[in-house]
Amino acid sequence: MRRSFSVALERYGYRVEAAADGLAGLELFRDSGSDCGSAGDRGSSDDGFDLLILDVMLPGLDGIGLCRRVRETSLVPILMMSARGDGLDIVAGLEAGADDYVVKPVDTYVLVARIRSLLRRATYAPPAAGAVRAAGEGAAPTEGDLLVFGDLTLDTGGLEVSVSGSPVALTPTELKLLLEFAAHPGVVLERHTLLRNVWEYGWDGDSRVVDLCVQRLRRKLGRDRIETVRGFGYKLRR
C-alpha cells in the first residue's frame, strides 16, 4: 500500500518520501527540518514536508504516537489513515492532533482530494483588510486587523492568535476553524456547515472531526470561549 500510494501521488505531481515504520518516519521527519514550525510558519517551504500521511497501524511507533511526537514541535498538516470502521483509532488520531483522516481501503482520488484540502488550509491567505471584521461588525472590538473577544485576540491579517497577551500556536485547521467562528460571533454554526467551509467536504462527513477540533481549540483558548448548543452546533461567545 505504501509503495502503491507513493507511485500514485507522484503521478499527481507530488514529491513523496516514505518510511516503513513509525521510528523511521520520525527520523525522516526530523532530518528534513520539518520539526521547527511555529504559529507564524504556515506556508509551504522548500525545506521539510508540507504534509504527513500516517497510518495508524505502524510497527515500532504507531501512527498515533508518531502524530503526538510531531505535534510537540510542528504544526505541519497531518492526515491519518485508519482501518475501516475502527472508530477508536479515528478518535485517538484526531485527539493526538491530526487534521483529518481517511479510512482504508481508500481510492486515490479521495486521498488526493483530502491532501489538496489540507494543503489549501496550510497555505491559507488572509482575507482583504476588513473582510472578517465586516462579517462580525459590531460584535467585537477591533483595531486594524485585530478581532478581540474578551482575553482572546485574533490578528486576521497576520494570522496570529493570543490569549491574555500570550501567543497561541494553532494548526492550520484549528486556525481556519477559529476564523470561521470569528466571522460569525454569537451565531450558531452547524457541524455540516463547518465540515463544508473548513474541511471542504462536499458531502456529509464525519462530524467527529469537528467535535475533536473544537475540543483542541478549547484546550488552547479556554473552555468557555466556544459554546456548545446541543442538537445544533457551536458558537463563539462575543
N, C-alpha and C positions, 0 to 999 in steps of 0.2 A: 504494500500500500504506500509506504514511504517513497519508494522508487517511482511508482506509477504517478503519484501526485506531483513529485518533483518534475518529471518529464512533462506532464500536462500543464503545470504552471509556467514552465519555461516556454512552452508553445504560445502561451498568452503574453509573453514578453517579460515575465518576472525573472529576476536572478535569485536562485534558490540555493541555500546551503542546508544540509540535513545532518542529523545526528541520530544514532541508533538507540540511545538510552538517555535518561534524564541527566546524569552526571556529565556525559559528553556534551549534551546540549547546553548545560550551564557553562561549561568551559568554553565552548564555541561562542556563546553569547558574551562572556566576559572578555575573551580575546578580541572580539570585534570592536570593543569600545562602546557598546550599546548601554552599558550599565552606569552611565553618567548623566542620564536625562534628568531634567528639572522641570518645574512647573512652567517655565518660560520656553522650554525647548520642545515645541510641538510639531514643527515641520519635519519633513524627511531630510536626510543628510547623506553625504557620500560616505560617511563613516558609520558603522554599526548597522543594525537591522531596522527596517521600517515597520515590521510586523512579525509576530511569532505565532506559529500554529503548534499547539501542544496536544498530543494525545494523552488522555487520562492514564491509560494503561502502558506507561513506560517502565522498562526494567531499571533497577538501581534506584533512581529517584523518580517517583511517578510525576505525572503532569501537574497535579495539584500542588505537590511540594515544590516543583520547579517554578510554578506560577508565583507562589509565595516568595521564593528566593529572588526572582526577578523583580517583584514589586518592592523589595527592600531598597532598590537603588534606581529603578527605572519606571517611566510612565509609558513605555512602548506599548502599542495596541497588542492585545493577546486574544487569539481565537482558540477556544478549547474544542477538542474533538472527543466525543463520548460514544459508547456503545448505545444502540437504540434502546430507549425505554428505561435507561438507568438514571432515574431522576435524582438519586442521591449524589451521583458523580457530577451531574449538571449543577446542582445547587452548590456543592463544595467548590467546584471550579469558579463559579461566579462570586462566591464569598471570598475566595482567595485573591480576587482582583481581575479575573478575566472580563473582557468587554462583551463577548458574545460566544456562542457555541454552535456547532453543527453536530448532527448525530450520524453515526456510521450505519449502513453504507450511505455515502453522500455522492451525488452527481457532481462532476467537475464544475458545471456551470453554476450550481448552487454555491459551491465553495468559492468560486471566483466572485460571485455577487456579494458574499459576506466580506471577502477581502477588500473589494472596492469600496464598500460602505465604510469599513473601518479606516481605510486609508484617507477617505474624504474627511472623516472626523478628525484624524490626526493632522491634516493639513488645513483645518478649518480657518477661513478668513473672517475677520471681524466684519460686521455689517457697517454700512456707512454711518458716520457720526450722527447720533441722534435717533437712529432707526430703532434700536432696542428701547430707548427712553420713550419714544413715541408710543410704543405698544403698551407701556405701563404708565403713561403720562398721569401725573397726579397721584400715583400710588406710592412712590418712594422718592425721598430727596435725592437730587442728582447734582453732580459737579463735573462738568466736562463730560467724559465718557464713563463716569462712575455712577453706579446704582448702589444705594445704601438701604439696607433692611436691618434696622437695629444695629447689632455689632457686626453684621455681615456686609462687606464692601466688595462689589464686583466691578472691575475695570473692563468694560466691554470692548474697548479699543486695544488694550494691551493683553487682554485675556488673562488677567491676574485676579486672584481671589484672596481675601484676607478676613480673618475673624479677630475682632478686638485688636486690630493692627498687626497681627501675626500672619504671615503668608501661609496659604494652604495649597498643597500640591494636589491637583486633580488629574486623573487620566483624561484623555480626550473625550471619552464617552461621558464621564462624570461632568466634565465642563459643559458639554453640549446639552446635557440634561438640565443643568443648573440654568443655562442661558434660556432654555425653553420655559422653565418656571419663571425666570425673571422677566421675560417678555409678557407674562400674563399673571402678575402678582395678585393673589387673592382669588384667582379663578381656578376652579376645579378642572384638572386635566385628566381625562380618562386614560386608562392604560393603553388602549388601542391607538389613541391619538399620539401618545408618547412613542409607542413602537413605530408608528409611521414617520413621525417627524425627527426622532433621534436615531433609531436603529434602521430606519428606511425600509421597514418591512412593508411590502405591498400586499400583504395578507395578514390575517390574524395570527400573530406569532405567539410564542410562549411568554405570558405576562410575568413569569418569574424573573426574567432579565430586568424588567422594570423594578419589581419589588426589591430585588437584591441590590441593584444600583442605588436605589433610594436609601436603602439601609447603609450603604457605604458613604453616601453623602451625609447622612445624619451623623455618622461617627466622626466625620471631619468638620461639619459645620455646626453641630449641636442638634440634639434630638428633637427639639421643638420647632426648628426652622421650617421643616416640611411637614405638613399636617396630612394625616390620612382621613379621607372622607369615605367611610365604609360603604361598599357597594358601588362606588363611583370611581374614585381615583385619588389624586393627591393635589395639594395646592401649596404654594409658597406663601407664608404669612407675611403680610405687609410690614 
